[in-house]
């Protein structure tokens, strides 16, 4: 939950995910300090005080998504530029496929997340861009307003429904370890540096090149090995560009 304004919604969110068998709630820069121990949050958690009490609090969405390998930005707004969009049921299917055969959660394994914005304005374009997919709830087009905790309840239900069937899926061989958000962010920084060094990107007039590269990498669903490989390419590009530059000077 990004910048939640009301502690009551935080408590309701904890209750919503616990009823569906989930326990990890992450709060990004909540408007009320210690929102997870606020009396209103505890009251509305209604038996989910354990989930509420162990909620992780992060300063930024980048920090929250650092260990996440597939993030879904929940938004009802259409975006001209952004990750691919799907409805919540399709998103749940993608999560099931992403986690198939992973077994119990472990450090470095695949992790999926649903990201919700503020009660008033939702997610910014920059926050959406940090996710691999956009998802929405196909609500009444004439009145699609949902409280964030209600939206999370529906998302958690769809995820549980999809994951209950995960035992019926056959795992086809070993799966590549997905790249966490922090590895992709480091790659983007390195990639931008390499593009500048070879003269492809003019930092004075970047246009939309790097946002488009971000969306390309997000759609690709990079593995750790692939991010390491691409960073090796960046290192070689930078070294070659500097070698040519020094040779001509």
Phi and psi in degrees as a GROMACS rama.xvg file:
@    title "Ramachandran Plot"
@    xaxis  label "Phi"
@    yaxis  label "Psi"
@TYPE xy
-94.3099  120.841  UNK-2
48.4936  51.3423  UNK-3
-62.3916  137.852  UNK-4
-89.4901  -33.0897  UNK-5
-113.06  119.728  UNK-6
-55.063  -32.3253  UNK-7
-59.7817  -38.1338  UNK-8
-67.1331  -32.7664  UNK-9
-65.9908  -44.4572  UNK-10
-63.5514  -42.2121  UNK-11
-63.88  -35.7666  UNK-12
-65.4667  -41.1842  UNK-13
-60.6626  -43.2511  UNK-14
-64.0051  -41.465  UNK-15
-60.87  -44.7171  UNK-16
-77.7692  -31.5064  UNK-17
-65.8749  -37.8251  UNK-18
-62.718  -22.2244  UNK-19
-101.129  8.71492  UNK-20
88.5375  13.5249  UNK-21
-106.611  159.465  UNK-22
-137.614  -5.96051  UNK-23
-100.175  111.272  UNK-24
-116.779  130.308  UNK-25
-122.041  129.384  UNK-26
-111.084  128.608  UNK-27
-105.536  113.778  UNK-28
46.8855  58.2427  UNK-29
-60.9623  144.782  UNK-30
-65.8245  -30.7947  UNK-31
-104.022  121.601  UNK-32
-59.0737  140.981  UNK-33
55.0008  44.1436  UNK-34
-59.1248  -27.8592  UNK-35
-77.77  -7.06536  UNK-36
-119.395  11.3772  UNK-37
-69.3641  139.929  UNK-38
-54.7589  -38.5321  UNK-39
-66.1996  -39.0674  UNK-40
-64.5622  -43.8735  UNK-41
-63.4901  -40.216  UNK-42
-63.7382  -43.1348  UNK-43
-82.6361  -13.4865  UNK-44
-66.3371  -32.728  UNK-45
46.1662  64.0509  UNK-46
99.1952  -6.54579  UNK-47
-107.928  32.7198  UNK-48
-62.7869  -27.7967  UNK-49
-66.2289  -45.8108  UNK-50
-63.418  -42.9263  UNK-51
-63.8029  -46.4353  UNK-52
-65.6648  -30.727  UNK-53
-96.8859  11.5928  UNK-54
-58.464  136.873  UNK-55
-86.4916  134.344  UNK-56
-113.42  124.717  UNK-57
-120.657  153.335  UNK-58
-78.5205  -33.4042  UNK-59
-135.517  160.45  UNK-60
-68.322  -33.5818  UNK-61
-57.6673  -43.3963  UNK-62
-63.997  -42.5558  UNK-63
-64.1627  -35.5158  UNK-64
-92.5819  1.0349  UNK-65
-53.2895  -43.3339  UNK-66
-89.5304  0.266507  UNK-67
-87.3397  136.74  UNK-68
-106.088  -14.1694  UNK-69
-148.883  112.811  UNK-70
-117.411  137.588  UNK-71
-113.588  121.154  UNK-72
-86.4393  116.291  UNK-73
-87.264  116.211  UNK-74
-154.514  145.057  UNK-75
-95.6092  -7.72999  UNK-76
-84.489  139.462  UNK-77
-75.33  141.012  UNK-78
-121.011  132.883  UNK-79
-68.2242  -36.3816  UNK-80
-132.94  125.268  UNK-81
170.945  -178.641  UNK-82
-63.5525  163.193  UNK-83
-59.6088  147.555  UNK-84
-107.161  150.558  UNK-85
-155.673  167.657  UNK-86
-87.0041  171.506  UNK-87
-65.1448  -32.8242  UNK-88
-67.7809  -40.474  UNK-89
-65.1094  -39.1534  UNK-90
-60.9943  -41.5723  UNK-91
-62.5612  -38.4846  UNK-92
-63.8059  -39.9614  UNK-93
-65.0035  -38.7447  UNK-94
-63.7584  -43.7587  UNK-95
-58.3859  -44.2175  UNK-96
-65.8384  -39.666  UNK-97
-65.0471  -35.4606  UNK-98
-95.4627  -5.75861  UNK-99
-55.2346  127.367  UNK-100
78.705  2.19375  UNK-101
-75.2907  -22.3435  UNK-102
72.1905  -161.619  UNK-103
-58.669  149.833  UNK-104
-60.7877  137.266  UNK-105
-141.339  161.929  UNK-106
-62.0836  128.809  UNK-107
85.7713  -5.786  UNK-108
-81.6874  178.64  UNK-109
-69.4902  137.948  UNK-110
-135.619  130.792  UNK-111
-111.716  152.488  UNK-112
-146.327  147.087  UNK-113
-108.001  127.518  UNK-114
-109.887  124.968  UNK-115
-117.643  143.793  UNK-116
-91.9092  -165.013  UNK-117
-68.6446  157.629  UNK-118
-61.3204  -34.2084  UNK-119
-86.8462  -45.1538  UNK-120
-124.43  -0.900976  UNK-121
72.3366  -148.306  UNK-122
-96.4679  145.221  UNK-123
-79.3926  164.439  UNK-124
-59.52  -37.3277  UNK-125
-66.2191  -38.0136  UNK-126
-69.6086  -41.0331  UNK-127
-60.4196  -38.4595  UNK-128
-64.7411  -17.8494  UNK-129
-80.4686  -6.79941  UNK-130
-102.832  160.122  UNK-131
-86.669  -22.0617  UNK-132
-145.428  155.381  UNK-133
-103.537  138.791  UNK-134
-132.92  154.932  UNK-135
-143.147  161.646  UNK-136
-101.091  120.518  UNK-137
-72.3857  73.0784  UNK-138
-85.5946  -179.251  UNK-139
-58.6717  117.673  UNK-140
-62.8149  -22.2822  UNK-141
-84.5823  -16.0437  UNK-142
-157.866  85.3355  UNK-143
-102.167  11.0925  UNK-144
-69.1238  123.998  UNK-145
-128.917  136.376  UNK-146
-61.6219  146.141  UNK-147
-59.6179  -36.946  UNK-148
-68.5943  -36.171  UNK-149
-64.4413  -43.5215  UNK-150
-62.2364  -40.4582  UNK-151
-66.7312  -35.517  UNK-152
-61.264  -44.9708  UNK-153
-65.2108  -41.1244  UNK-154
-63.0946  -43.9701  UNK-155
-64.0056  -37.4657  UNK-156
-62.8617  -47.9522  UNK-157
-62.3877  -39.0206  UNK-158
-66.0617  -43.0343  UNK-159
-63.4726  -44.735  UNK-160
-59.0308  -41.3725  UNK-161
-70.8352  -40.6773  UNK-162
-75.7132  -24.1121  UNK-163
-59.975  -33.2882  UNK-164
-84.329  -2.71596  UNK-165
-61.7579  -28.3297  UNK-166
-65.9081  -16.719  UNK-167
-87.0956  -7.40325  UNK-168
-83.5011  139.322  UNK-169
-89.242  134.452  UNK-170
-92.6461  120.264  UNK-171
-93.6392  85.7749  UNK-172
72.8908  179.077  UNK-173
-67.3012  146.733  UNK-174
-108.069  141.674  UNK-175
-66.0634  144.297  UNK-176
-74.293  119.25  UNK-177
-63.9722  148.527  UNK-178
-78.6529  129.051  UNK-179
-72.1128  166.442  UNK-180
-56.6049  -38.7771  UNK-181
-65.9678  -32.5969  UNK-182
-70.708  -38.9288  UNK-183
-68.0016  -39.9692  UNK-184
-62.2785  -42.5412  UNK-185
-64.1919  -38.6825  UNK-186
-62.3768  -42.9851  UNK-187
-61.6351  -40.6105  UNK-188
-62.529  -46.0093  UNK-189
-64.9598  -41.1148  UNK-190
-63.3838  -43.1443  UNK-191
-62.5335  -42.1678  UNK-192
-60.6359  -43.466  UNK-193
-65.1503  -40.7243  UNK-194
-65.5445  -34.9956  UNK-195
-68.1645  -44.2883  UNK-196
-61.2617  -38.0418  UNK-197
-87.0866  -0.766616  UNK-198
85.0252  10.6429  UNK-199
-82.1919  -30.8559  UNK-200
-115.283  123.522  UNK-201
-93.5254  109.669  UNK-202
-61.9155  -19.2381  UNK-203
-77.3495  -25.857  UNK-204
-136.925  68.3896  UNK-205
-72.5742  -19.5962  UNK-206
53.35  -133.297  UNK-207
-113.166  23.0178  UNK-208
-60.7517  -50.4791  UNK-209
-70.3025  -39.1136  UNK-210
-58.5859  -36.7601  UNK-211
-69.8714  -36.8173  UNK-212
-65.3964  -38.1854  UNK-213
-59.5448  -46.0272  UNK-214
-66.8354  -35.6594  UNK-215
-61.9164  -47.8947  UNK-216
-64.2419  -37.1267  UNK-217
-63.7238  -43.2683  UNK-218
-65.6861  -31.7159  UNK-219
-70.2086  -24.4424  UNK-220
59.4496  57.438  UNK-221
-62.5786  146.983  UNK-222
-91.8087  168.199  UNK-223
-58.7219  -43.1742  UNK-224
-61.822  -38.1993  UNK-225
-69.9275  -38.1427  UNK-226
-66.4121  -38.514  UNK-227
-63.7975  -41.3621  UNK-228
-62.259  -46.2264  UNK-229
-67.4465  -33.1727  UNK-230
-69.3801  -31.0276  UNK-231
-65.0022  -39.3028  UNK-232
-61.7084  -42.8241  UNK-233
-59.8214  -45.3954  UNK-234
-59.7234  -43.3075  UNK-235
-66.1738  -39.9501  UNK-236
-61.8324  -44.9  UNK-237
-65.1894  -44.3962  UNK-238
-62.8961  -43.3559  UNK-239
-66.6326  -40.7361  UNK-240
-63.1202  -40.839  UNK-241
-71.2403  -34.2825  UNK-242
-63.4295  -44.7645  UNK-243
-64.8526  -41.1319  UNK-244
-63.0317  -42.3923  UNK-245
-71.2262  -31.6154  UNK-246
-71.1796  -28.6345  UNK-247
-90.1671  -10.0085  UNK-248
